[in-house]
Amino acid sequence: MQTPLELNFHDVDRSPWSEQLIRERVDRLERYSDEIVSCHVIVSQPHQHQHKGNPYKVNIEVRLPQNRRLVVNQEPDMVEQESRLSPVINAAFDAMERRLEKSGEERRRDALTPDPQESRGLVVRLFEDQGYGFLRTPDDREFYFHRNAVLNDDFPRLAVGTEVRFEPEMGEAGPQASTVRLINKPGERETGDTRERDDVPPDWRNA
């Protein structure tokens, strides 16, 4: 976590055991995500509540990169009616762990889905010693790329004819490619789905 835990007690005594439990559960959240930027926990006890025992309430807010935010509000009626604080704390953190796990699964799924804004291209020239090369797209545009733009340190795996996806941008010397990602085996000109496409130039086809 990039910033220290922010922990507040409203109308509830700050006891050593409750603070220790919360800190232990916050540490455990990082098992579910290594992207947590900050965590804010509020423990409160509403003065006027219809339920007997004046139940506790626990609010957890976790902030993630790109202004993403996950919030859990453990309301009194969401747990069994009782005056002890520990079950409410644990129920709130159990819910947050499920939220983080689901968020991680969604991001991994999104990472495997091709970005519709990305372009496809083939490596047409490669200068391995100098650490750069050129891609050509189906509409016959060429893009310069540097080895640092190739994801997962895959530059050594590239070969002329390797198919990639990339994000086009305009550099100082002209069109260039960033976030270059391999989508087939080195040297293989096209994947199965490419063979059926009409927009693939004839000279991309394997002999």
C-alpha beads as a LAMMPS data file, in Angstrom:
LAMMPS data file: protein, C-alpha beads

207 atoms
206 bonds

1 atom types
1 bond types

-500.0 500.0 xlo xhi
-500.0 500.0 ylo yhi
-500.0 500.0 zlo zhi

Masses

1 110.0

Atoms # bond

1 1 1 0.000 0.000 0.000
2 1 1 1.406 3.328 -1.066
3 1 1 0.027 5.442 1.796
4 1 1 -0.488 4.554 5.486
5 1 1 -3.836 3.283 6.699
6 1 1 -6.287 6.033 7.635
7 1 1 -8.341 4.796 10.601
8 1 1 -11.072 6.783 12.346
9 1 1 -13.400 5.938 15.227
10 1 1 -16.635 7.945 15.518
11 1 1 -18.410 7.659 18.887
12 1 1 -16.518 4.440 19.510
13 1 1 -13.590 4.022 21.878
14 1 1 -10.345 3.244 20.070
15 1 1 -9.259 0.022 21.745
16 1 1 -5.888 -1.678 21.117
17 1 1 -7.511 -4.969 20.117
18 1 1 -9.871 -3.418 17.551
19 1 1 -7.095 -1.353 15.975
20 1 1 -4.846 -4.411 15.797
21 1 1 -7.598 -6.488 14.182
22 1 1 -8.248 -3.810 11.573
23 1 1 -4.552 -3.451 10.736
24 1 1 -4.214 -7.215 10.377
25 1 1 -7.199 -7.343 8.026
26 1 1 -5.851 -4.401 5.987
27 1 1 -2.518 -6.209 5.583
28 1 1 -4.428 -9.261 4.381
29 1 1 -6.155 -7.210 1.665
30 1 1 -2.832 -6.989 -0.159
31 1 1 -3.030 -10.727 -0.816
32 1 1 -5.942 -9.921 -3.117
33 1 1 -4.384 -6.922 -4.869
34 1 1 -0.891 -5.449 -5.060
35 1 1 -2.306 -2.240 -6.547
36 1 1 -3.863 -0.786 -3.396
37 1 1 -2.980 2.899 -3.137
38 1 1 -4.747 3.698 0.136
39 1 1 -7.280 2.360 2.619
40 1 1 -9.619 4.388 4.826
41 1 1 -11.590 2.668 7.589
42 1 1 -14.282 4.310 9.694
43 1 1 -15.793 2.579 12.731
44 1 1 -18.916 4.227 14.099
45 1 1 -21.834 3.559 16.414
46 1 1 -24.990 5.470 15.470
47 1 1 -26.671 7.033 18.490
48 1 1 -30.207 6.637 17.235
49 1 1 -30.880 3.206 15.816
50 1 1 -34.038 1.148 15.777
51 1 1 -32.271 -2.087 16.763
52 1 1 -31.572 -2.959 20.301
53 1 1 -27.913 -2.978 21.268
54 1 1 -26.912 0.083 19.229
55 1 1 -24.940 -1.963 16.622
56 1 1 -21.658 -0.846 15.125
57 1 1 -21.077 0.230 11.553
58 1 1 -17.837 -0.227 9.576
59 1 1 -17.032 1.624 6.371
60 1 1 -14.020 0.642 4.235
61 1 1 -12.805 2.570 1.215
62 1 1 -9.945 1.229 -0.909
63 1 1 -8.405 3.340 -3.645
64 1 1 -6.688 1.776 -6.658
65 1 1 -4.770 3.247 -9.617
66 1 1 -6.612 5.259 -12.300
67 1 1 -8.979 6.737 -9.683
68 1 1 -10.711 3.411 -9.109
69 1 1 -12.478 3.112 -5.769
70 1 1 -14.046 0.199 -3.892
71 1 1 -16.360 0.868 -0.953
72 1 1 -17.955 -1.440 1.618
73 1 1 -20.553 -0.182 4.101
74 1 1 -21.222 -2.850 6.693
75 1 1 -24.664 -1.845 7.908
76 1 1 -25.932 -3.055 11.292
77 1 1 -28.685 -5.208 9.776
78 1 1 -26.173 -6.983 7.524
79 1 1 -24.768 -8.952 10.447
80 1 1 -26.374 -10.789 13.283
81 1 1 -27.707 -8.468 15.942
82 1 1 -25.145 -8.254 18.677
83 1 1 -23.181 -5.596 20.479
84 1 1 -19.701 -6.960 19.758
85 1 1 -17.557 -5.070 17.272
86 1 1 -15.270 -7.842 15.982
87 1 1 -17.914 -9.685 13.876
88 1 1 -18.816 -6.427 12.130
89 1 1 -15.167 -5.658 11.354
90 1 1 -14.583 -9.149 10.000
91 1 1 -17.775 -9.097 7.914
92 1 1 -16.775 -5.766 6.355
93 1 1 -13.295 -6.967 5.455
94 1 1 -14.641 -10.276 4.120
95 1 1 -16.836 -8.260 1.769
96 1 1 -13.912 -6.065 0.676
97 1 1 -11.775 -9.120 -0.060
98 1 1 -14.506 -10.410 -2.354
99 1 1 -14.681 -7.020 -4.096
100 1 1 -10.924 -6.953 -4.646
101 1 1 -10.890 -10.518 -5.926
102 1 1 -13.692 -9.761 -8.397
103 1 1 -11.989 -6.533 -9.498
104 1 1 -8.741 -8.406 -10.152
105 1 1 -10.528 -11.053 -12.209
106 1 1 -12.224 -8.372 -14.313
107 1 1 -8.935 -6.572 -14.983
108 1 1 -7.195 -9.809 -15.965
109 1 1 -10.061 -10.595 -18.321
110 1 1 -9.881 -7.105 -19.826
111 1 1 -6.129 -7.478 -20.312
112 1 1 -6.717 -10.588 -22.435
113 1 1 -9.325 -8.836 -24.602
114 1 1 -7.812 -6.961 -27.547
115 1 1 -8.276 -3.211 -27.363
116 1 1 -10.426 -2.103 -30.337
117 1 1 -8.206 0.998 -30.579
118 1 1 -5.102 -1.118 -31.143
119 1 1 -3.749 -1.681 -34.640
120 1 1 -2.416 -4.875 -36.195
121 1 1 0.841 -5.064 -38.039
122 1 1 3.679 -7.259 -39.235
123 1 1 7.363 -6.793 -38.549
124 1 1 8.806 -5.910 -41.975
125 1 1 12.313 -4.730 -41.036
126 1 1 14.267 -5.531 -37.920
127 1 1 17.610 -4.124 -36.748
128 1 1 18.382 -6.308 -33.782
129 1 1 21.811 -4.825 -32.958
130 1 1 20.417 -1.282 -32.931
131 1 1 17.297 -2.314 -30.995
132 1 1 14.556 -1.098 -33.339
133 1 1 12.456 -2.101 -36.299
134 1 1 9.474 -1.237 -38.484
135 1 1 5.905 -2.540 -38.626
136 1 1 3.517 -2.441 -41.580
137 1 1 -0.271 -2.382 -41.207
138 1 1 -2.873 -3.891 -43.580
139 1 1 -3.484 -0.409 -45.035
140 1 1 0.223 -0.207 -45.937
141 1 1 1.361 2.270 -43.278
142 1 1 4.736 1.819 -41.612
143 1 1 5.530 2.486 -37.970
144 1 1 8.906 2.695 -36.271
145 1 1 9.229 0.892 -32.933
146 1 1 11.982 0.688 -30.315
147 1 1 12.787 -2.429 -28.327
148 1 1 11.554 -0.672 -25.161
149 1 1 8.072 -0.473 -26.702
150 1 1 7.827 -4.265 -26.942
151 1 1 5.930 -5.712 -23.971
152 1 1 7.255 -8.486 -21.739
153 1 1 10.833 -7.973 -23.007
154 1 1 9.842 -9.890 -26.165
155 1 1 12.056 -7.941 -28.589
156 1 1 14.528 -10.873 -28.943
157 1 1 11.584 -13.094 -29.996
158 1 1 10.633 -10.897 -32.941
159 1 1 11.361 -11.911 -36.527
160 1 1 10.410 -10.495 -39.901
161 1 1 6.831 -11.613 -40.489
162 1 1 5.809 -11.733 -36.812
163 1 1 2.284 -10.431 -36.287
164 1 1 1.746 -7.926 -33.475
165 1 1 -0.777 -5.531 -31.998
166 1 1 0.300 -2.027 -31.064
167 1 1 -0.859 1.475 -30.220
168 1 1 -0.031 4.008 -32.951
169 1 1 1.230 7.465 -32.035
170 1 1 3.075 10.323 -33.674
171 1 1 6.721 10.672 -32.659
172 1 1 9.223 13.417 -33.427
173 1 1 10.453 11.561 -36.524
174 1 1 7.034 10.342 -37.689
175 1 1 4.570 7.515 -36.933
176 1 1 5.741 5.123 -34.251
177 1 1 4.350 2.173 -32.317
178 1 1 4.051 1.802 -28.554
179 1 1 2.944 -1.127 -26.386
180 1 1 3.847 -3.652 -29.079
181 1 1 2.459 -7.088 -28.182
182 1 1 3.175 -10.357 -29.979
183 1 1 0.084 -12.276 -31.039
184 1 1 1.647 -15.223 -32.837
185 1 1 4.816 -17.286 -32.788
186 1 1 8.029 -15.588 -34.003
187 1 1 8.287 -15.707 -37.767
188 1 1 4.737 -16.974 -38.320
189 1 1 3.051 -14.571 -40.714
190 1 1 -0.532 -14.868 -39.546
191 1 1 -2.849 -16.434 -37.029
192 1 1 -5.828 -18.596 -37.890
193 1 1 -8.359 -15.787 -37.653
194 1 1 -6.206 -13.579 -39.917
195 1 1 -6.308 -16.105 -42.766
196 1 1 -10.043 -15.529 -43.222
197 1 1 -9.837 -11.733 -43.308
198 1 1 -10.185 -9.816 -46.572
199 1 1 -8.197 -6.812 -45.371
200 1 1 -4.895 -8.722 -45.060
201 1 1 -2.519 -7.815 -47.917
202 1 1 -1.678 -10.745 -50.227
203 1 1 2.028 -10.540 -49.462
204 1 1 1.275 -11.273 -45.794
205 1 1 0.151 -14.746 -46.738
206 1 1 2.439 -17.687 -46.206
207 1 1 3.747 -19.260 -49.352

Bonds

1 1 1 2
2 1 2 3
3 1 3 4
4 1 4 5
5 1 5 6
6 1 6 7
7 1 7 8
8 1 8 9
9 1 9 10
10 1 10 11
11 1 11 12
12 1 12 13
13 1 13 14
14 1 14 15
15 1 15 16
16 1 16 17
17 1 17 18
18 1 18 19
19 1 19 20
20 1 20 21
21 1 21 22
22 1 22 23
23 1 23 24
24 1 24 25
25 1 25 26
26 1 26 27
27 1 27 28
28 1 28 29
29 1 29 30
30 1 30 31
31 1 31 32
32 1 32 33
33 1 33 34
34 1 34 35
35 1 35 36
36 1 36 37
37 1 37 38
38 1 38 39
39 1 39 40
40 1 40 41
41 1 41 42
42 1 42 43
43 1 43 44
44 1 44 45
45 1 45 46
46 1 46 47
47 1 47 48
48 1 48 49
49 1 49 50
50 1 50 51
51 1 51 52
52 1 52 53
53 1 53 54
54 1 54 55
55 1 55 56
56 1 56 57
57 1 57 58
58 1 58 59
59 1 59 60
60 1 60 61
61 1 61 62
62 1 62 63
63 1 63 64
64 1 64 65
65 1 65 66
66 1 66 67
67 1 67 68
68 1 68 69
69 1 69 70
70 1 70 71
71 1 71 72
72 1 72 73
73 1 73 74
74 1 74 75
75 1 75 76
76 1 76 77
77 1 77 78
78 1 78 79
79 1 79 80
80 1 80 81
81 1 81 82
82 1 82 83
83 1 83 84
84 1 84 85
85 1 85 86
86 1 86 87
87 1 87 88
88 1 88 89
89 1 89 90
90 1 90 91
91 1 91 92
92 1 92 93
93 1 93 94
94 1 94 95
95 1 95 96
96 1 96 97
97 1 97 98
98 1 98 99
99 1 99 100
100 1 100 101
101 1 101 102
102 1 102 103
103 1 103 104
104 1 104 105
105 1 105 106
106 1 106 107
107 1 107 108
108 1 108 109
109 1 109 110
110 1 110 111
111 1 111 112
112 1 112 113
113 1 113 114
114 1 114 115
115 1 115 116
116 1 116 117
117 1 117 118
118 1 118 119
119 1 119 120
120 1 120 121
121 1 121 122
122 1 122 123
123 1 123 124
124 1 124 125
125 1 125 126
126 1 126 127
127 1 127 128
128 1 128 129
129 1 129 130
130 1 130 131
131 1 131 132
132 1 132 133
133 1 133 134
134 1 134 135
135 1 135 136
136 1 136 137
137 1 137 138
138 1 138 139
139 1 139 140
140 1 140 141
141 1 141 142
142 1 142 143
143 1 143 144
144 1 144 145
145 1 145 146
146 1 146 147
147 1 147 148
148 1 148 149
149 1 149 150
150 1 150 151
151 1 151 152
152 1 152 153
153 1 153 154
154 1 154 155
155 1 155 156
156 1 156 157
157 1 157 158
158 1 158 159
159 1 159 160
160 1 160 161
161 1 161 162
162 1 162 163
163 1 163 164
164 1 164 165
165 1 165 166
166 1 166 167
167 1 167 168
168 1 168 169
169 1 169 170
170 1 170 171
171 1 171 172
172 1 172 173
173 1 173 174
174 1 174 175
175 1 175 176
176 1 176 177
177 1 177 178
178 1 178 179
179 1 179 180
180 1 180 181
181 1 181 182
182 1 182 183
183 1 183 184
184 1 184 185
185 1 185 186
186 1 186 187
187 1 187 188
188 1 188 189
189 1 189 190
190 1 190 191
191 1 191 192
192 1 192 193
193 1 193 194
194 1 194 195
195 1 195 196
196 1 196 197
197 1 197 198
198 1 198 199
199 1 199 200
200 1 200 201
201 1 201 202
202 1 202 203
203 1 203 204
204 1 204 205
205 1 205 206
206 1 206 207
